[in-house]
Amino acid sequence: MKIRIQKNKVRYRLSKSDVAQLGNEGYLEERTSFPQGELVYAIKSQPAIEQLSASFENQHITIFIPESFAREWPENNVIGIDSNMSVNEQESLYLLVEKDFKCLDNDAEDQSDNYENPNQTC
């Protein structure tokens, strides 16, 4: 699982095995270590929600995803799910969770567990 944060936008990209684990277990997390501590980013399925939401506590970012979506996602062609979450009266947080596709250029990163890019012509 990869995370990208830009201003009030948080995007998770999940590989095939990440999507399968989320569908089967309902939870997935990654950790990034710093000298002062760890940043943990996770995704957790919830049965009683219909759209994405998120929390940030103790250097731990969690995106909550509808359980029915997470359970069915490994077997369908849906690319992802997104929503806007209110932060306060003036701001919202855009959340996006999507399948990770192989890059079209020759990236040095291991992409063997990524989804085939629909724009690939070979």
N, C-alpha and C positions, 0 to 999 in steps of 0.2 A: 504494500500500500504506500502510496506517495501522497504528500500533502503540499498544497500550494496556497499561500496566504498573500493577499494583496489588498491593502486597506480593509474594507468591510466585506471581503469575499474570502470564503474558505472552500477549497476544492480538494476532494479526495479522489485518487485514481486507483482502482483495484485491478489486480491481475486475475487470471482465471482461477488460480488456487485461492486467492483472497475472497473472491465472490462465492466460491464453493464453501469455504470455511464459514463465511458469514451466513450463508443459507442453511448450513447444517448446525452450527453451534450458536449462531446469533450474536457473536462477538468477535472482534478482531482488533488488535492493537500493535503499534510500533513504538519504539523508544529511540530517542536521540540523546546521547550523553554529552554533557558539558562539564567543565571542571566544577561548576557551582551546583550541579544537579542534573536531573533528566527532564526532558520534555516528552510527554506521553501523548500520543494522539490515537484515538480509538473510534470505533463505530459499533453501535449496539442496537439490535432490533428490539422494538417495543410493540406489544400487541394492541395497545389502545390509542395509537396515534395514526393520523392520516397523512402527515407531511413531515419533512425533516425539521429537527430542532437541534440545538447544541447547548453545551455547557462548557465553562472554563473554570476549573478549580484546582489549586495546588499544582500548577504547571501541567495540567491534564485537560486536553481538549477532547470532548466526546461529542460525536454527532449521533443522534438517535434517528433511526430509520424505521418505517412501518414494517412490522414483522411479515406481513403477507407479501410485501414487495421483495424483501430479502430472501424469503423462502422460495419464491418463484423465479427470481432473477437469474440463477445459474442456467435455467432451461429455456430462457427466451432471448429474443434479439433486442430487447430494450437496452439502450445505451446507458441511461442513467436517470436520476431523479434530482430535482432541485426545488428550492423554495426560498422565500424571504422570511426572516424571523425578526420581529420587532425587538430592538435593543432598548430604545426609549422613545419619547414622543417625536424626536427629530431623526433618528437613525434606525436603519435596519441592517441585518447581517444576511448576505446572500450565501446560501449553502448549495453545493453541488457535489454529488457522488456519482461517479461514472466508471465504466469499464475502461481499462488502460489498453490502448491500441499500439501496435508496433509502429515505430517512426518510419517515415518514408525515406529518410536519409540514412546514411550509414553511421548510426550512433554506436559508440563503443559500449554502451550499457547493455547488459544481458536482457534481451526482450523475449526470450523463449517461452515465458509464461504469459505473455500479453496476447490480447485478441488480435486476429488478423485485421489489418486496416482496410476498411471498405473502399478506400481510394487507391489501393494498390492495384496496378494493372498487369503484373506479371503472374 
